[in-house]
Amino acid sequence: MKKSARLRIDSKGKIYLDVFFEKTEKEKKIEGEIIGLDCGYKKLAIMSNGDTIGKELQAKIEKISRKVQKSKAFNRALIERNEYINKELKQLNLDTIKEIVIEDLNNVKHGTKGKIRKEFNNKLQRWVYCYFFNRLEQHCEVVGVQLHKVNPAYTSQTCFDCGDVHRSNRNGELFKCRSCGYTADADYNASLNILNRFRPQVHMVPVHKNQLEKCNIFL
C-alpha cells in the first residue's frame, strides 16, 4: 500500500496533516478450494469444509447485549464486538482457499433460520454479523481470496443430500431430512447449500455425522 502526506494550514492558522493511501489489490488466487460459509446461532460461522469459528457466540452476544442497553457502556460494547470478531477471524485459515461464498444479509429475514427471536437481540446479532462480513471482506482482499454473495433463502430448510425442502427438516441446531434421513449440523448443511447455490454444477459429498462430531461441530 503506497502512502503520501501533505501539510496544510487553513485561514484560521490551524495546521492539518493529510495522509493519502493508494490501495493496491492483491492478485486473486487461481488455485485452492471454494467454500460456503454460514453464520449460526451458537457459532459465529461454519464452513462447508467442516471448519468452525466463534463457538461461544451466544455468550458473547448476551454479554454485549447487557452493555449496549446501558448507554454509557455502548462504546465499550462496540470495542468488545470488534475485538471478538478480529480474534475469531485469526482462526480462519485462508491458505488453501481461493473463493468464499456467503449469504447476502440484504436477503436475510430474521427468524427464518431459528436464530435469536427477541427483536433487540435479533438486531444485535445482525450488527455482529455485518461487522464480521465487513472484516471478512477486508481480510479476503488482503490475501487475494474472492468473496461472493448469494440469496440464502431456504438454505437452512433444504437437504443438501437429496434436495427436499421443508421447514420440519430443521429442528434448532439439528438438520434431519424427512425424506432421506440425512442428518447433520443445521448450519453446516446450510453452508453446503450456500456453496451449491453459487456453483450448482459442482456436487460435493457431505461430511457424515460421525465426521462432524470429530470436528466439534455439534458442540
Secondary structure, DSSP 8 states (H G I E B T S, - for coil): -EEEEEEEE-TTS-EEEEEEEE--------SSEEEEEE--SSSSEEETTS-EE-TTHHHHHHHHHHHHTSGGGHHHHHHHHHHHHHHHHTT---TTEEEEEEE-GGG--TTTTS---SHHHHHHHHHHHHHHHHHHHHHHHHHT-EEEEE--TTTTTB-TTT--B-GGGEETTEEE-TTT--EEEHHHHHHHHHHHHH-TTS------HHHHHHTTTT-
